């Protein structure tokens, strides 16, 4: 008995082809009206229409669809209408997002500032927004350049010699790795020593150190070049910063702890400033500074 009752109930809820067509016509008319006026409820109403259409499709068997092709055609028309409705919604959303009223924005901004607890004057204090607004801007990384530090000297004409045929050289023996390791360790120690010299000077005098006064070796051009390279390594690692002071003199000073942490974490770009210096420029600097002994002395302890 229960089985017969359930079958009779399912048959009673199944709509006839004529009823399905009539329902589809009503859904199509309702969906077409959604194209004319797009509002906040358009998507929800379209979803209800699509659910009702899916219910009708679930009631229709494949054999019935073959005999009643009008329903298939109406279902296709409903899909086309729903696509057009979604296009209208997309256009409407784009217009709303792009709409910007600068007067309304300014009024709201003034109203917001006047509501802040620190505001006493009727004139808006725009500096109160600084802490919040600055966070929204992408800051450009600070870069230093050595361009134009020294005046370029006139290049002498070079008389090129004709190539001569050389005798084959004897086989060169590669030095042991131990020598290379010792040189690397010595170079690392020298870099640490230079960093200590600059830090000690900055703590003592509370001002940056003259770059050429630091790197210049009055007795050895090669060591001057070596000192410049050591400074460039410290700049690359975020330990030092090099820049020009108010009088245009190139100065170097230690970086802050925050910048050193950022450099170790890889959050700052690695910039290595290397200056070109020839023998003539070295002689000019030596006569200008008149140093009796170099600040960076490999034979003394810091």
C-alpha positions in Angstrom: 0.0 0.0 0.0 2.8 2.4 0.9 4.5 1.8 -2.4 1.4 2.5 -4.4 0.8 5.8 -2.5 4.4 7.0 -3.1 4.1 6.3 -6.8 0.8 8.1 -7.0 2.2 11.1 -5.2 5.2 11.3 -7.5 3.0 11.1 -10.6 0.7 13.9 -9.2 3.7 16.3 -8.9 5.0 15.6 -12.4 3.9 18.4 -14.8 2.5 17.7 -18.2 4.4 19.0 -21.3 1.9 21.8 -21.7 2.4 22.9 -18.0 6.1 22.8 -18.4 5.9 25.0 -21.6 3.7 27.5 -19.8 6.1 27.7 -16.8 9.1 28.2 -19.1 7.3 31.0 -20.9 6.7 32.8 -17.5 10.3 32.3 -16.5 11.5 33.7 -19.8 9.3 36.8 -19.5 10.6 37.3 -15.9 14.2 36.9 -17.0 13.8 39.3 -19.9 12.5 41.9 -17.4 15.7 41.6 -15.5 17.7 43.0 -18.4 15.8 46.2 -18.4 16.6 47.3 -14.8 19.7 45.9 -13.0 19.7 46.3 -9.2 21.0 44.5 -6.1 18.3 41.8 -6.4 19.0 41.0 -10.1 21.4 38.1 -9.4 19.1 36.5 -6.8 16.1 36.7 -9.1 18.1 35.2 -12.0 19.2 32.4 -9.7 15.6 31.6 -8.9 14.7 31.5 -12.6 17.6 29.2 -13.3 16.7 26.8 -10.5 13.1 26.6 -11.8 14.4 25.9 -15.3 16.7 23.1 -13.9 13.7 21.6 -12.1 11.7 21.4 -15.3 14.7 19.8 -17.1 15.0 17.2 -14.4 11.3 16.3 -14.8 11.8 15.8 -18.6 13.2 12.6 -19.9 15.5 12.3 -22.9 12.7 10.7 -24.9 10.2 13.5 -24.1 12.8 16.1 -25.1 13.1 14.4 -28.5 9.3 14.6 -29.0 8.9 18.0 -27.5 11.7 20.1 -29.0 9.9 23.3 -28.2 11.0 22.8 -24.5 14.6 22.4 -25.7 14.4 25.6 -27.7 12.9 27.5 -24.8 15.6 26.2 -22.5 18.3 27.5 -24.9 16.5 30.8 -25.0 16.6 31.0 -21.2 20.4 30.3 -21.3 20.9 33.1 -23.8 18.8 35.5 -21.7 20.7 34.6 -18.5 24.0 35.3 -20.2 22.8 38.8 -21.3 21.6 39.5 -17.8 25.0 38.6 -16.4 26.7 40.9 -18.9 24.4 43.8 -17.8 25.3 43.1 -14.2 29.0 43.2 -15.1 28.7 46.5 -16.9 26.7 48.0 -14.0 29.3 46.8 -11.5 32.2 48.3 -13.6 30.4 51.7 -13.8 29.9 51.7 -10.0 33.5 50.9 -9.3 34.8 53.5 -11.7 32.5 56.3 -10.5 34.4 58.7 -8.3 33.1 62.0 -6.9 36.1 64.1 -5.8 33.8 66.6 -3.9 32.1 63.8 -1.9 35.5 62.3 -1.1 36.9 65.6 0.1 33.9 66.2 2.3 34.2 62.8 3.9 37.9 63.3 4.4 37.3 66.6 6.2 34.6 65.0 8.3 36.9 62.2 9.3 39.7 64.6 10.4 37.3 66.7 12.4 36.2 63.6 14.3 39.7 62.7 15.4 40.3 63.2 19.2 43.4 65.5 18.8 41.6 68.1 16.6 40.7 71.3 18.3 40.7 73.9 15.5 38.0 74.2 12.9 40.7 74.2 10.1 41.6 70.6 9.2 45.1 69.5 10.3 46.2 67.4 7.4 49.4 66.3 9.2 47.2 63.9 11.3 46.8 61.7 8.2 50.5 61.4 7.6 51.0 58.2 9.7 48.2 56.5 7.9 48.7 57.8 4.3 52.5 57.2 4.2 51.9 53.5 4.6 49.9 53.4 1.3 52.8 54.7 -0.8 55.4 52.5 -2.3 58.7 53.9 -1.1 61.6 54.1 -3.6 64.7 52.5 -2.4 67.6 54.9 -1.5 70.4 54.7 -4.0 73.8 56.4 -3.9 76.0 57.1 -6.9 79.7 57.9 -7.4 79.1 59.6 -10.7 80.8 63.0 -11.0 82.8 62.6 -7.8 86.2 63.3 -9.5 86.8 65.5 -12.6 87.9 63.2 -15.5 91.5 63.8 -16.7 92.5 64.2 -20.3 93.4 60.9 -21.9 96.9 60.6 -23.3 97.4 59.2 -26.8 98.6 55.7 -26.7 101.1 54.6 -29.4 100.2 51.0 -30.0 103.0 48.7 -30.8 102.9 46.1 -33.5 102.2 42.6 -32.2 105.3 40.6 -31.6 105.5 36.8 -31.8 106.2 35.5 -28.3 107.9 32.3 -27.5 105.6 29.6 -25.9 105.5 30.0 -22.2 106.3 27.2 -19.8 103.4 25.5 -18.1 102.1 27.5 -15.2 101.4 25.6 -12.1 98.2 26.4 -10.3 98.8 27.5 -6.6 97.4 25.4 -3.8 94.0 26.1 -2.5 95.5 26.9 0.9 96.9 30.1 -0.5 93.5 31.2 -1.8 91.8 30.4 1.5 94.4 32.4 3.4 93.9 35.4 1.0 90.1 35.2 1.5 90.5 35.1 5.3 92.9 38.0 5.2 90.5 40.0 3.0 87.6 39.3 5.3 89.6 40.4 8.4 90.5 43.6 6.5 86.8 44.3 5.8 85.9 43.9 9.4 88.7 46.1 10.5 87.6 48.9 8.1 84.0 48.6 9.4 85.3 49.1 13.0 87.4 52.2 12.0 84.3 53.8 10.5 82.0 52.9 13.4 84.5 54.1 16.0 85.0 57.4 14.2 81.2 57.9 13.9 80.6 57.2 17.6 83.5 59.6 18.6 82.7 62.6 16.4 79.0 62.0 15.6 79.5 62.8 11.9 80.3 60.9 8.7 83.9 60.2 7.6 85.5 61.7 4.5 85.6 58.9 2.0 89.0 59.7 0.4 90.5 60.5 3.7 89.6 57.0 4.7 90.7 55.0 1.6 93.7 57.0 0.6 97.1 55.5 1.2 99.7 58.2 0.4 102.5 55.6 0.0 100.7 52.8 -2.0 98.4 53.2 -5.0 97.5 49.5 -5.0 96.4 49.6 -1.3 94.2 52.6 -2.1 92.4 50.6 -4.7 92.1 47.7 -2.3 90.6 49.9 0.3 88.0 51.2 -2.2 87.0 47.6 -3.0 86.7 46.8 0.7 84.4 49.7 1.2 82.2 48.6 -1.7 81.8 45.2 -0.1 80.6 46.8 3.1 78.1 48.9 1.1 76.9 45.9 -0.7 76.3 44.0 2.5 74.3 46.9 4.0 76.9 47.8 6.6 77.7 51.2 5.3 76.1 54.0 3.3 78.0 56.4 1.1 76.6 59.8 0.0 77.6 63.4 -0.6 77.3 66.0 2.2 76.0 69.6 1.8 79.4 70.8 0.4 79.6 68.0 -2.2 82.2 65.9 -0.3 81.9 62.2 -0.5 81.3 60.8 3.0 80.7 57.3 4.5 78.9 56.3 7.7 77.5 53.1 9.3 73.9 52.1 8.5 71.3 51.9 11.1 70.4 48.6 12.8 67.1 48.5 11.0 68.8 48.8 7.6 71.3 46.1 8.5 68.5 43.7 9.5 66.7 44.4 6.2 69.9 43.7 4.3 70.4 40.4 6.1 66.8 39.4 5.4 67.3 40.3 1.7 64.6 43.0 1.8 67.0 45.6 0.4 68.6 45.6 -3.1 72.4 44.8 -3.1 74.2 47.8 -4.4 78.0 47.8 -4.7 79.6 51.2 -5.4 83.0 50.9 -7.1 84.9 54.0 -8.1 87.4 54.2 -11.0 90.7 55.8 -9.9 93.8 56.0 -11.9 97.4 56.9 -10.9 97.1 60.6 -11.9 93.9 61.0 -9.8 95.6 59.2 -6.9 98.5 61.7 -7.0 96.1 64.7 -7.1 94.2 63.3 -4.1 97.5 62.7 -2.3 98.6 66.3 -2.8 95.2 67.6 -1.8 94.8 65.7 1.5 98.5 65.6 2.4 98.2 62.6 4.7 101.3 61.5 6.5 100.0 58.0 7.1 96.9 56.1 6.0 93.9 55.7 8.2 93.6 52.0 7.2 96.9 50.4 8.2 97.1 46.6 7.8 100.0 46.4 10.4 98.1 48.0 13.3 95.2 46.9 15.4 91.9 48.9 15.7 
